[in-house]
């Protein structure tokens, strides 16, 4: 019983760490392209504009 629980815990931890490293790798890969930060900045500016217009 304890062995099954520890193996489950180990597999769960491995799945989380793999997903974590995948997210980091994708983030670094997209950040290396110059167009993506500009696009994300434009999206942020647009969202701020829409919230300001919605409030005002």
C-alpha positions as CSV (number, residue, x, y, z in Angstrom):
1,X,0.0,0.0,0.0
2,X,2.7,2.5,1.0
3,X,4.8,1.4,-2.0
4,X,1.9,2.1,-4.4
5,X,1.3,5.5,-2.8
6,X,5.0,6.5,-3.1
7,X,5.2,5.4,-6.7
8,X,2.0,7.4,-7.4
9,X,3.5,10.4,-5.7
10,X,6.8,10.0,-7.7
11,X,4.8,9.7,-11.0
12,X,2.7,12.8,-10.1
13,X,5.8,14.8,-9.2
14,X,7.5,13.7,-12.5
15,X,4.4,14.8,-14.5
16,X,4.4,18.2,-12.8
17,X,8.1,18.8,-13.4
18,X,7.9,17.8,-17.1
19,X,5.0,20.2,-17.6
20,X,6.9,22.9,-15.7
21,X,10.0,22.4,-17.9
22,X,7.9,22.4,-21.1
23,X,6.3,25.7,-20.1
24,X,9.8,27.2,-19.5
25,X,11.1,25.9,-22.8
26,X,8.1,27.2,-24.8
27,X,8.4,30.6,-23.0
28,X,12.1,30.9,-23.8
29,X,11.5,29.8,-27.4
30,X,8.8,32.4,-28.0
31,X,10.6,35.1,-26.2
32,X,13.6,34.6,-28.5
33,X,11.6,35.8,-31.4
34,X,11.4,39.6,-31.6
35,X,7.8,39.7,-32.9
36,X,6.2,38.0,-29.9
37,X,7.0,40.4,-27.1
38,X,5.8,43.3,-29.3
39,X,2.6,41.5,-30.0
40,X,2.0,40.7,-26.3
41,X,2.7,44.3,-25.4
42,X,0.2,45.5,-28.0
43,X,-2.4,43.1,-26.5
44,X,-1.7,44.4,-23.0
45,X,-2.1,48.0,-24.1
46,X,-5.3,47.2,-25.9
47,X,-6.7,45.5,-22.8
48,X,-5.8,48.5,-20.6
49,X,-7.5,50.8,-23.1
50,X,-10.7,48.7,-23.1
51,X,-10.8,48.6,-19.3
52,X,-10.3,52.4,-19.1
53,X,-13.0,53.0,-21.7
54,X,-15.3,50.6,-19.9
55,X,-14.8,52.5,-16.6
56,X,-15.0,55.9,-18.1
